[in-house]
Amino acid sequence: MSSFPATRLRRLRRTRGLRDIVRETRLSLDDFVYPLFVGPSSQSNVDLPAMGRFSVDDLPREVEDLQARGIRSVILFGIPGDKDEDASGAYDEEGVVQLALRALRDRFPEALLLTDVCLCEYTSHGHCGVVRDGEIDNDESLELIARTAVSHAEAGADAVCPSDMMDGRIGAVREALDDEGFPETPIVAYSAKYASAFYGPFREAAESAPSFGDRRGYQMDPANVREALREVELDVAEGADVVMVKPALPYLDVIRAVREEFDLPVAAYNVSGEYAMVKAAAARGWLDERQAALEALTAIKRAGADLVISYWTKELAGWL
């Protein structure tokens, strides 16, 4: 390799055109999924616009707007009117996500409709599984999680996304989907989902904060990466079609490790706390939101994510 002055790496940074033509990582709307909250009524969120909520009646207008912006992929999160200990709203044929899917499926045949499959939004205690004697009963929870996934597939979901972190849930969901006539429905597995401090705004929007204890007994310890690879390996063996790391920005090393170890598509969830802290800093004039968001999203893609769930997707459509 020649040395300075023959080698001048700044040559290719001199103009925007030169920088663009040698750019290694590019953002495309095709790689992004926009989260949508569906509940009994619509509620706006002034500080965090993407954390607002839509009724089933209002949701099609929002999806129509997203389609016009070039956003084809969404993931639906349900907030039911009533909750109980067995999360019955999660798998109810007339549940809020099931109704939303039916409202969207025929009207937007080109849309990619993903659904979050978890019990926390539907349980009165806010945990992601069935509680027995103060503990989360892993194996009893699997039946309800699988039942929820099947109900989403029946209502028109293109893919289901189990996010509960119960052991064995990918195998349970795969078996249930196959048995009920949905062998072609893919599973996007929240394979490495950490017990993170960055979920706060989501839990407020989804009304899913646990009423006792925390989720450290089933979500991953933020200190571990080798364990994440074991989780991904198990999910792949059980039938996952896509694996996910959540959150994204504090776990770029995990995304990279998963990307290097596995050939499956890798998803990353750019979570609500990551979105909110940039929004808050931008509101104080401490940084430029557009530049910070684009830098963060580029970092997630650069780390190895093939697809990104992000609350910035709608704004990204305008930025790109």
C-alpha positions as CSV (number, residue, x, y, z in Angstrom):
1,M,0.0,0.0,0.0
2,S,1.3,3.4,-1.0
3,S,1.8,5.9,1.8
4,F,1.0,9.6,2.0
5,P,1.1,11.8,-0.1
6,A,0.3,9.3,-2.8
7,T,-2.6,7.8,-0.8
8,R,-5.1,10.4,0.2
9,L,-8.4,8.9,1.5
10,R,-9.9,12.4,1.6
11,R,-10.1,12.4,-2.2
12,L,-13.3,10.4,-2.1
13,R,-14.9,12.6,0.6
14,R,-14.4,15.9,-1.2
15,T,-17.9,16.2,-2.6
16,R,-21.4,14.8,-1.9
17,G,-21.3,12.9,-5.2
18,L,-18.1,11.2,-4.4
19,R,-19.2,10.3,-0.9
20,D,-22.5,8.9,-2.3
21,I,-20.9,6.7,-4.9
22,V,-18.5,5.0,-2.5
23,R,-21.0,4.7,0.4
24,E,-20.9,1.2,1.8
25,T,-24.2,1.1,3.7
26,R,-27.5,2.4,2.3
27,L,-30.9,2.9,3.7
28,S,-34.0,1.8,1.8
29,L,-37.7,1.9,2.9
30,D,-38.0,-1.7,1.7
31,D,-35.9,-2.6,4.7
32,F,-38.0,-0.9,7.3
33,V,-41.1,-1.8,9.3
34,Y,-43.4,0.7,11.0
35,P,-45.0,-0.2,14.3
36,L,-48.7,0.6,14.7
37,F,-50.7,0.6,17.9
38,V,-54.3,-0.4,17.6
39,G,-56.8,0.1,20.4
40,P,-60.5,0.8,21.2
41,S,-60.0,4.4,20.3
42,S,-57.5,6.7,18.6
43,Q,-55.1,8.7,20.8
44,S,-52.4,11.1,19.5
45,N,-49.0,11.5,21.1
46,V,-47.7,15.1,20.7
47,D,-44.2,14.4,22.0
48,L,-43.7,11.0,20.3
49,P,-46.0,11.0,17.3
50,A,-45.2,7.4,16.3
51,M,-46.3,6.2,19.7
52,G,-49.9,7.3,19.0
53,R,-52.8,4.8,18.8
54,F,-55.4,4.1,16.2
55,S,-58.9,2.6,16.4
56,V,-59.7,-0.2,14.0
57,D,-61.9,2.3,12.0
58,D,-59.1,4.9,11.8
59,L,-56.3,2.5,11.0
60,P,-56.9,2.1,7.3
61,R,-56.5,5.8,6.7
62,E,-53.1,5.7,8.4
63,V,-52.0,2.7,6.3
64,E,-53.2,4.4,3.2
65,D,-51.0,7.4,4.1
66,L,-48.0,5.0,4.7
67,Q,-48.5,3.3,1.4
68,A,-48.6,6.7,-0.4
69,R,-45.2,7.4,1.3
70,G,-43.8,4.2,0.0
71,I,-44.0,2.3,3.3
72,R,-45.3,-1.2,2.7
73,S,-44.5,-3.0,5.9
74,V,-46.1,-2.6,9.4
75,I,-46.2,-4.5,12.6
76,L,-49.4,-4.3,14.7
77,F,-49.5,-4.1,18.5
78,G,-52.9,-4.5,20.1
79,I,-54.2,-2.7,23.2
80,P,-57.5,-4.3,24.2
81,G,-60.3,-2.6,26.1
82,D,-60.4,-5.3,28.7
83,K,-57.6,-7.4,30.2
84,D,-57.6,-10.6,32.3
85,E,-55.2,-13.1,33.8
86,D,-55.3,-15.5,30.8
87,A,-54.9,-12.8,28.1
88,S,-58.1,-13.9,26.3
89,G,-58.0,-10.8,24.2
90,A,-54.8,-11.9,22.5
91,Y,-56.4,-14.9,20.7
92,D,-60.1,-13.7,20.5
93,E,-61.4,-13.9,17.0
94,E,-62.9,-10.5,17.6
95,G,-59.7,-9.1,19.3
96,V,-58.4,-5.8,18.3
97,V,-55.5,-7.1,16.2
98,Q,-57.7,-9.7,14.5
99,L,-60.3,-7.0,13.6
100,A,-57.5,-4.7,12.4
101,L,-56.1,-7.4,10.1
102,R,-59.4,-8.0,8.5
103,A,-59.9,-4.3,8.0
104,L,-56.6,-4.0,6.2
105,R,-56.1,-7.3,4.4
106,D,-58.5,-6.9,1.4
107,R,-58.1,-3.2,1.2
108,F,-54.3,-3.2,1.0
109,P,-53.3,-6.5,-0.7
110,E,-49.7,-5.3,-1.3
111,A,-49.1,-4.3,2.3
112,L,-46.9,-6.6,4.4
113,L,-48.8,-7.1,7.7
114,L,-46.7,-8.4,10.6
115,T,-48.1,-8.9,14.1
116,D,-46.5,-8.9,17.5
117,V,-47.4,-12.2,19.3
118,C,-47.2,-11.7,23.0
119,L,-49.5,-11.7,26.0
120,C,-48.3,-8.7,28.0
121,E,-50.6,-6.2,26.4
122,Y,-53.6,-8.5,27.2
123,T,-52.8,-9.7,30.7
124,S,-54.1,-7.9,33.8
125,H,-50.7,-8.3,35.4
126,G,-48.7,-7.2,32.4
127,H,-46.4,-10.2,32.1
128,C,-45.7,-12.0,28.9
129,G,-47.0,-15.4,30.1
130,V,-49.4,-17.1,32.5
131,V,-48.7,-16.4,36.2
132,R,-49.0,-19.3,38.6
133,D,-48.1,-18.8,42.3
134,G,-46.3,-15.6,41.5
135,E,-44.1,-17.2,38.8
136,I,-44.4,-17.2,35.0
137,D,-45.4,-20.7,33.9
138,N,-43.4,-21.2,30.7
139,D,-45.0,-24.3,29.4
140,E,-48.6,-23.3,30.1
141,S,-47.9,-20.0,28.3
142,L,-46.9,-21.7,25.1
143,E,-50.4,-22.9,24.3
144,L,-51.8,-19.4,24.5
145,I,-48.9,-17.9,22.5
146,A,-49.4,-20.5,19.8
147,R,-53.1,-19.9,19.8
148,T,-52.6,-16.2,19.4
149,A,-50.3,-16.7,16.4
150,V,-52.8,-19.0,14.7
151,S,-55.6,-16.4,15.2
152,H,-53.5,-13.8,13.6
153,A,-52.7,-16.0,10.6
154,E,-56.4,-16.8,10.2
155,A,-57.2,-13.0,10.2
156,G,-54.7,-12.3,7.4
157,A,-51.2,-11.7,8.9
158,D,-48.3,-12.2,6.5
159,A,-46.0,-13.1,9.3
160,V,-46.2,-13.6,13.1
161,C,-43.6,-12.3,15.5
162,P,-43.4,-14.0,18.9
163,S,-41.8,-11.6,21.4
164,D,-42.4,-13.3,24.8
165,M,-39.1,-15.0,25.3
166,M,-40.6,-18.2,26.7
167,D,-38.5,-21.3,26.1
168,G,-39.8,-23.4,23.2
169,R,-42.3,-20.9,21.9
170,I,-41.0,-20.9,18.3
171,G,-41.5,-24.7,18.1
172,A,-44.9,-24.4,19.6
173,V,-46.0,-21.7,17.2
174,R,-44.6,-23.5,14.2
175,E,-46.4,-26.7,15.1
176,A,-49.6,-24.9,15.7
177,L,-49.5,-23.0,12.4
178,D,-48.7,-26.2,10.5
179,D,-51.5,-28.1,12.2
180,E,-54.0,-25.4,11.5
181,G,-53.2,-25.1,7.8
182,F,-50.7,-22.2,7.8
183,P,-47.4,-23.9,6.9
184,E,-46.4,-21.0,4.7
185,T,-46.8,-18.3,7.4
186,P,-43.2,-17.3,8.4
187,I,-42.1,-16.7,12.0
188,V,-40.1,-13.6,12.8
189,A,-38.6,-14.6,16.2
190,Y,-37.6,-12.0,18.8
191,S,-34.7,-14.3,19.5
192,A,-32.4,-12.1,21.6
193,K,-34.7,-9.8,23.5
194,Y,-33.0,-8.1,26.4
195,A,-34.4,-6.9,29.7
196,S,-33.8,-3.3,28.7
197,A,-34.4,0.1,30.2
198,F,-35.2,1.4,26.7
199,Y,-38.8,0.0,26.6
200,G,-40.4,2.7,28.7
201,P,-42.4,4.7,26.1
202,F,-43.6,1.5,24.5
203,R,-44.9,0.1,27.8
204,E,-46.8,3.4,28.4
205,A,-48.3,3.4,24.9
206,A,-49.2,-0.3,25.0
207,E,-50.2,-0.2,28.7
208,S,-48.1,-3.3,29.2
209,A,-45.9,-2.5,32.2
210,P,-45.8,-5.4,34.7
211,S,-47.8,-4.8,37.9
212,F,-45.3,-6.7,40.0
213,G,-41.7,-7.7,39.6
214,D,-39.9,-7.4,36.3
215,R,-39.1,-9.4,33.2
216,R,-35.6,-10.3,34.0
217,G,-36.6,-13.9,34.6
218,Y,-37.4,-14.5,30.9
219,Q,-35.8,-11.6,29.0
220,M,-32.0,-11.6,28.5
221,D,-29.4,-10.2,30.8
222,P,-27.9,-7.1,29.0
223,A,-24.4,-8.4,29.8
224,N,-24.6,-11.5,27.7
225,V,-23.8,-12.1,24.0
226,R,-22.9,-15.8,23.9
227,E,-26.3,-16.6,25.4
228,A,-27.9,-14.6,22.6
229,L,-26.2,-16.8,20.0
230,R,-27.6,-19.9,21.9
231,E,-31.1,-18.3,21.9
232,V,-30.9,-17.7,18.1
233,E,-29.6,-21.2,17.5
234,L,-32.5,-22.7,19.3
235,D,-35.0,-20.6,17.5
236,V,-33.5,-21.5,14.1
237,A,-33.7,-25.2,15.1
238,E,-37.4,-24.8,16.1
239,G,-38.4,-23.2,12.8
240,A,-37.8,-19.4,12.9
241,D,-37.6,-17.8,9.4
242,V,-36.2,-14.5,10.7
243,V,-34.4,-13.8,13.9
244,M,-34.4,-10.5,15.8
245,V,-32.2,-8.6,18.2
246,K,-34.0,-6.1,20.5
247,P,-33.1,-3.3,21.4
248,A,-30.8,-2.3,18.5
249,L,-28.5,0.6,19.3
250,P,-27.1,-0.7,22.7
251,Y,-26.7,-4.2,21.1
252,L,-25.0,-3.5,17.8
253,D,-22.3,-6.0,18.8
254,V,-25.0,-8.6,19.2
255,I,-26.5,-7.9,15.8
256,R,-23.0,-8.2,14.3
257,A,-22.4,-11.5,16.1
258,V,-25.7,-13.0,14.9
259,R,-25.1,-11.8,11.4
260,E,-21.7,-13.5,11.3
261,E,-23.0,-16.7,12.8
262,F,-26.2,-17.3,11.0
263,D,-27.4,-17.1,7.3
264,L,-31.1,-16.3,8.1
265,P,-32.4,-12.7,7.7
266,V,-31.6,-10.7,10.8
267,A,-34.0,-8.1,12.1
268,A,-33.3,-5.4,14.7
269,Y,-35.9,-3.4,16.7
270,N,-35.0,0.3,17.1
271,V,-37.0,0.6,20.2
272,S,-39.1,3.3,21.8
273,G,-36.5,4.5,24.2
274,E,-33.9,5.0,21.4
275,Y,-36.5,7.0,19.5
276,A,-37.6,9.0,22.5
277,M,-34.2,10.1,23.7
278,V,-33.3,11.5,20.3
279,K,-36.7,13.2,20.1
280,A,-36.1,14.7,23.6
281,A,-32.6,15.9,22.9
282,A,-33.7,17.4,19.6
283,A,-36.6,19.3,21.3
284,R,-34.0,20.9,23.6
285,G,-31.9,21.9,20.6
286,W,-29.0,19.6,21.7
287,L,-28.8,17.8,18.4
288,D,-30.3,17.6,14.9
289,E,-32.9,14.9,14.9
290,R,-32.7,14.0,11.2
291,Q,-28.9,13.7,11.2
292,A,-28.9,11.7,14.5
293,A,-31.7,9.4,13.4
294,L,-30.1,8.7,10.0
295,E,-26.8,8.0,11.7
296,A,-28.4,5.6,14.2
297,L,-30.4,3.8,11.5
298,T,-27.3,3.5,9.3
299,A,-25.4,2.0,12.2
300,I,-28.0,-0.6,12.7
301,K,-27.9,-1.6,9.1
302,R,-24.0,-1.4,9.1
303,A,-24.0,-3.8,12.0
304,G,-25.7,-6.4,9.9
305,A,-29.5,-6.0,10.2
306,D,-31.4,-6.9,7.0
307,L,-34.6,-5.3,8.3
308,V,-35.3,-2.7,11.0
309,I,-38.4,-2.0,13.0
310,S,-38.3,1.7,13.7
311,Y,-40.6,4.5,14.9
312,W,-38.7,6.8,12.5
313,T,-39.9,4.9,9.4
314,K,-42.5,7.4,8.5
315,E,-40.1,10.3,8.8
316,L,-37.5,8.3,7.0
317,A,-39.7,8.2,4.0
318,G,-39.5,11.9,3.7
319,W,-35.7,12.1,4.5
320,L,-34.8,9.6,1.8
